[in-house]
Amino acid sequence: METAAPTTAAAHPGGLDVLDPAAWRERERRHHERVDALLADHLDRRRRGVAHPVEDFLFTYYSHRPAQLRRWHPGPGVLLTEAADDPPAGDWYRRAEAADTAGRTVRGTTLDLTAFAAKRGATVDFVRALLSAVQRRPAHLGCFGLHEWAMVYRLPPEEVRHSQVPLRLGAEGTDRVVESHRIRCSHFDAFRFFTDAARPRNRLQPTRESQADLDQPGCLHANMDLYKWAYKLSPGVPGELVADCFELARDIRELDMRASPYDLRDHGYEPVEIETPEGKAAYVEAQRVFAERARGLRERLLEVCDRLAAG
């Protein structure tokens, strides 16, 4: 996984960090190169009209468009001094000045925190409360990705979401896996896609209202959704952090589908056979790694939320 470019800034006691044109243009360039590499396969398939059962989810379920992901933002508390090309402009930015490391007054553009709070303050408060609640909880591991199995339980073949991909164990074998396990899905946006027959089998009955009470840091979907919360706060979140969350969501999505009932070997994905002890162990270990990656990203998002809330 590529790490984000370091921030080169001159700390300003008044609250703004000063980035000179060379520094912020370099960050922007590195962000563009990174995102272009992440998006290359998807954009190529889109041009050719080719669907992908794993990766398309990142651009259909999540509403952030490739061009939006590619656009770089510095985040709060940063002054972009002027260069030949103007820094970001628009409703979210304002002109400002600060002192550079030599004590000289420099002018540039910064995120308008007052305007951001006026329009997006409620979203900041919601995301901050949700992520704080999740961050305080221990990770529950061992759900084994059964949410994907519950989404096809007892469905006729024509109603299966990825009907162009065969079920690895067939319909009856898939149903037996669901019936032989105790399902404990805590994430509403996974649970809401359960079939009618599968919902009563879930030990929890999550709702949108109970999301902050039930989301937990071992949940693959809660961790994928860090990408959603990052882009919903754009341009308040640095572009590098949004891209980090996108990478996590992409990697989790692969595990999610490898552990699903679908046979994706023709697409290059070896199954994680969660119906076996070996598959369960592999799933839990991958889940643990993702939970640790998500913890660091969640902490960074909370720091941004604190800065946005402070104004």
C-alpha positions as CSV (number, residue, x, y, z in Angstrom):
1,M,0.0,0.0,0.0
2,E,1.4,3.4,-1.0
3,T,1.7,5.9,1.9
4,A,0.6,9.4,1.5
5,A,3.1,12.1,0.7
6,P,4.4,13.9,3.7
7,T,3.0,17.4,4.4
8,T,5.6,20.1,4.0
9,A,4.3,23.1,5.8
10,A,5.4,26.0,8.0
11,A,3.4,26.0,11.2
12,H,1.7,29.3,11.9
13,P,0.7,30.2,15.5
14,G,-2.5,31.7,14.2
15,G,-3.8,28.3,13.1
16,L,-2.7,28.1,9.5
17,D,0.1,26.0,8.1
18,V,1.7,27.6,5.1
19,L,2.4,25.5,2.0
20,D,4.5,27.1,-0.6
21,P,3.7,26.5,-4.3
22,A,6.3,23.9,-4.8
23,A,5.2,21.9,-1.8
24,W,1.5,21.9,-2.4
25,R,1.8,21.3,-6.2
26,E,4.0,18.3,-5.4
27,R,1.4,16.9,-3.0
28,E,-1.3,17.5,-5.7
29,R,0.9,15.8,-8.4
30,R,1.6,12.7,-6.2
31,H,-2.1,12.4,-5.4
32,H,-3.1,12.5,-9.1
33,E,-0.5,9.9,-9.9
34,R,-1.7,7.6,-7.1
35,V,-5.4,7.9,-7.9
36,D,-4.8,7.5,-11.6
37,A,-3.1,4.2,-10.9
38,L,-6.0,3.1,-8.6
39,L,-8.6,4.0,-11.2
40,A,-6.9,2.8,-14.4
41,D,-8.5,-0.6,-14.6
42,H,-12.0,0.7,-13.7
43,L,-11.9,3.5,-16.2
44,D,-10.6,1.1,-18.9
45,R,-13.5,-1.3,-18.3
46,R,-16.0,1.6,-18.2
47,R,-14.8,2.8,-21.6
48,R,-15.3,-0.8,-23.0
49,G,-18.6,-1.3,-21.2
50,V,-17.3,-4.3,-19.2
51,A,-18.9,-4.9,-15.8
52,H,-16.9,-6.3,-12.8
53,P,-18.6,-8.1,-10.0
54,V,-16.1,-7.1,-7.3
55,E,-14.7,-3.7,-8.2
56,D,-17.8,-2.0,-9.6
57,F,-19.2,-1.9,-6.1
58,L,-16.8,0.9,-5.2
59,F,-18.3,3.1,-7.9
60,T,-22.0,2.1,-7.7
61,Y,-22.8,1.6,-4.0
62,Y,-20.5,4.5,-3.2
63,S,-21.4,7.8,-4.9
64,H,-18.0,9.4,-5.1
65,R,-17.1,9.7,-8.8
66,P,-13.6,9.0,-10.1
67,A,-13.0,12.7,-11.0
68,Q,-14.0,13.7,-7.5
69,L,-11.6,11.1,-6.0
70,R,-8.8,12.4,-8.2
71,R,-9.2,16.0,-7.1
72,W,-6.8,17.0,-4.4
73,H,-7.8,19.1,-1.3
74,P,-5.4,20.2,1.4
75,G,-7.8,19.8,4.3
76,P,-8.5,22.3,7.1
77,G,-5.9,24.8,8.5
78,V,-3.7,24.9,5.5
79,L,-2.8,28.0,3.5
80,L,-1.9,27.4,-0.2
81,T,0.3,30.2,-1.3
82,E,-0.1,31.4,-4.9
83,A,1.6,30.0,-7.9
84,A,1.2,30.4,-11.7
85,D,-2.0,28.5,-11.4
86,D,-4.5,29.5,-8.8
87,P,-5.0,27.3,-5.7
88,P,-8.5,25.7,-5.3
89,A,-11.3,28.1,-5.5
90,G,-15.1,28.0,-5.0
91,D,-17.6,28.2,-2.2
92,W,-15.5,26.2,0.2
93,Y,-12.3,28.4,0.0
94,R,-11.5,31.9,0.9
95,R,-8.5,34.2,0.5
96,A,-6.3,34.6,3.6
97,E,-2.8,35.5,4.7
98,A,-0.3,34.2,7.2
99,A,3.3,34.4,8.2
100,D,5.8,32.0,6.6
101,T,8.9,30.6,8.3
102,A,10.8,33.8,7.7
103,G,8.1,35.9,9.3
104,R,7.0,37.4,6.0
105,T,3.3,37.8,5.3
106,V,2.1,35.6,2.5
107,R,-1.3,35.4,0.8
108,G,-3.1,32.4,-0.5
109,T,-6.2,30.3,-0.3
110,T,-7.5,28.2,2.6
111,L,-10.6,26.2,3.4
112,D,-13.4,28.4,4.7
113,L,-14.2,26.7,8.0
114,T,-17.0,29.1,8.8
115,A,-18.8,28.3,5.5
116,F,-18.1,24.6,5.9
117,A,-19.5,24.5,9.4
118,A,-22.6,26.4,8.3
119,K,-23.4,24.0,5.5
120,R,-21.9,20.7,6.7
121,G,-21.7,21.0,10.4
122,A,-24.5,18.5,11.1
123,T,-22.6,15.9,8.9
124,V,-19.4,16.6,10.8
125,D,-21.2,16.0,14.1
126,F,-22.8,12.8,12.9
127,V,-19.6,11.3,11.5
128,R,-17.6,12.4,14.6
129,A,-20.1,10.7,17.0
130,L,-20.3,7.5,15.0
131,L,-16.6,7.1,14.5
132,S,-15.9,7.9,18.1
133,A,-18.4,5.3,19.3
134,V,-16.9,2.6,17.0
135,Q,-13.3,3.5,18.0
136,R,-14.1,2.9,21.6
137,R,-15.3,-0.6,21.1
138,P,-13.3,-3.9,20.9
139,A,-13.4,-5.6,17.5
140,H,-15.7,-8.5,17.2
141,L,-14.2,-11.0,14.8
142,G,-15.7,-14.2,13.5
143,C,-18.8,-13.2,11.5
144,F,-17.1,-15.1,8.6
145,G,-18.7,-12.8,6.0
146,L,-22.1,-14.6,6.2
147,H,-23.9,-11.4,5.3
148,E,-23.2,-12.1,1.6
149,W,-24.6,-15.6,2.0
150,A,-27.7,-14.2,3.7
151,M,-28.2,-11.9,0.8
152,V,-28.9,-14.9,-1.5
153,Y,-30.5,-17.3,0.9
154,R,-33.4,-19.1,-0.7
155,L,-33.5,-16.7,-3.6
156,P,-34.6,-18.0,-7.0
157,P,-31.6,-17.9,-9.4
158,E,-33.0,-14.9,-11.5
159,E,-33.1,-12.7,-8.3
160,V,-29.5,-13.3,-7.2
161,R,-27.6,-10.0,-7.4
162,H,-24.6,-11.3,-9.3
163,S,-26.6,-13.8,-11.3
164,Q,-23.9,-13.9,-14.0
165,V,-21.5,-15.5,-11.5
166,P,-22.2,-19.0,-10.3
167,L,-22.7,-19.9,-6.7
168,R,-19.6,-21.9,-5.6
169,L,-21.7,-24.5,-3.7
170,G,-24.9,-24.1,-5.7
171,A,-28.2,-22.8,-4.3
172,E,-28.8,-25.8,-1.9
173,G,-25.3,-25.8,-0.6
174,T,-25.4,-22.1,0.0
175,D,-28.6,-22.4,1.9
176,R,-27.1,-25.2,4.1
177,V,-24.2,-22.9,5.0
178,V,-26.6,-20.2,6.2
179,E,-28.7,-22.7,8.1
180,S,-25.7,-24.3,9.8
181,H,-24.2,-21.0,11.2
182,R,-25.3,-18.4,13.7
183,I,-25.3,-15.1,11.9
184,R,-24.4,-12.0,13.8
185,C,-24.4,-9.1,11.4
186,S,-24.3,-5.7,13.2
187,H,-24.2,-3.4,10.2
188,F,-27.5,-2.0,8.9
189,D,-26.3,-1.4,5.3
190,A,-25.4,-5.0,5.0
191,F,-28.4,-6.4,6.9
192,R,-30.9,-4.4,4.8
193,F,-30.0,-6.5,1.8
194,F,-30.7,-9.8,3.6
195,T,-33.4,-11.9,2.0
196,D,-36.8,-12.0,3.8
197,A,-36.0,-15.6,4.8
198,A,-32.6,-14.7,6.2
199,R,-33.5,-11.7,8.4
200,P,-35.0,-13.7,11.3
201,R,-31.8,-15.8,11.4
202,N,-29.7,-12.8,12.3
203,R,-29.0,-12.5,16.1
204,L,-29.2,-8.7,15.8
205,Q,-31.8,-6.6,14.0
206,P,-29.8,-3.4,13.1
207,T,-31.6,-0.3,12.1
208,R,-30.4,3.1,10.8
209,E,-31.2,4.6,14.2
210,S,-29.1,1.9,16.1
211,Q,-26.1,2.3,13.8
212,A,-24.0,4.2,16.3
213,D,-24.8,1.6,19.0
214,L,-24.1,-1.5,16.9
215,D,-21.3,-0.6,14.4
216,Q,-18.0,-2.2,15.6
217,P,-14.4,-2.0,14.4
218,G,-14.1,-5.6,13.2
219,C,-17.0,-5.2,10.7
220,L,-15.8,-5.2,7.1
221,H,-18.6,-3.0,6.0
222,A,-18.2,-0.4,8.8
223,N,-14.5,-0.2,7.9
224,M,-15.2,0.1,4.2
225,D,-17.6,3.0,5.0
226,L,-14.6,5.0,6.3
227,Y,-14.3,5.9,2.6
228,K,-17.9,7.1,2.5
229,W,-17.4,9.3,5.6
230,A,-14.2,10.7,4.2
231,Y,-15.7,11.8,0.9
232,K,-18.9,13.0,2.5
233,L,-16.8,15.5,4.4
234,S,-14.9,16.6,1.2
235,P,-13.3,19.1,0.7
236,G,-12.7,19.2,4.4
237,V,-10.7,16.0,4.4
238,P,-7.2,16.0,2.8
239,G,-7.1,14.2,-0.5
240,E,-4.5,11.8,0.6
241,L,-6.7,10.6,3.5
242,V,-9.7,10.0,1.2
243,A,-7.4,8.0,-1.1
244,D,-6.2,5.9,1.9
245,C,-9.8,5.1,2.8
246,F,-10.5,4.2,-0.8
247,E,-7.6,1.8,-0.8
248,L,-8.8,0.2,2.4
249,A,-12.4,-0.2,0.9
250,R,-11.0,-1.7,-2.3
251,D,-8.9,-4.3,-0.3
252,I,-11.8,-5.2,2.0
253,R,-14.2,-5.6,-0.9
254,E,-11.9,-8.2,-2.4
255,L,-12.0,-10.3,0.9
256,D,-15.7,-9.7,1.1
257,M,-16.3,-11.3,-2.2
258,R,-13.7,-14.0,-1.9
259,A,-15.5,-15.1,1.2
260,S,-18.9,-14.9,-0.4
261,P,-20.9,-17.7,-1.9
262,Y,-19.9,-16.6,-5.5
263,D,-17.3,-18.5,-7.5
264,L,-15.1,-15.8,-8.8
265,R,-12.1,-17.9,-9.9
266,D,-12.7,-16.9,-13.5
267,H,-12.1,-13.3,-12.4
268,G,-8.8,-14.2,-10.7
269,Y,-10.1,-14.5,-7.1
270,E,-9.4,-17.7,-5.1
271,P,-12.2,-18.4,-2.6
272,V,-11.9,-18.1,1.2
273,E,-14.0,-21.2,2.1
274,I,-15.6,-19.9,5.3
275,E,-17.6,-23.2,5.5
276,T,-14.3,-24.9,6.5
277,P,-12.2,-24.5,9.7
278,E,-9.2,-23.4,7.5
279,G,-11.3,-20.8,5.7
280,K,-12.7,-19.4,8.9
281,A,-9.2,-19.0,10.3
282,A,-8.0,-17.2,7.2
283,Y,-11.0,-14.9,7.3
284,V,-10.5,-14.0,10.9
285,E,-6.9,-13.2,10.4
286,A,-7.6,-11.0,7.4
287,Q,-10.4,-9.3,9.4
288,R,-8.0,-8.6,12.2
289,V,-5.5,-6.9,9.8
290,F,-8.2,-4.8,8.3
291,A,-9.5,-3.8,11.7
292,E,-6.0,-2.5,12.6
293,R,-5.7,-0.5,9.4
294,A,-9.1,0.9,9.9
295,R,-8.3,2.0,13.4
296,G,-5.5,4.3,12.2
297,L,-7.6,5.8,9.4
298,R,-10.6,6.3,11.8
299,E,-8.3,8.1,14.2
300,R,-7.1,10.4,11.4
301,L,-10.7,11.1,10.3
302,L,-11.6,12.0,13.9
303,E,-8.7,14.4,14.1
304,V,-10.0,16.1,10.9
305,C,-13.5,16.2,12.4
306,D,-12.2,17.8,15.5
307,R,-10.5,20.5,13.4
308,L,-13.6,21.1,11.3
309,A,-15.8,21.3,14.4
310,A,-13.4,23.8,16.1
311,G,-13.5,26.1,13.1
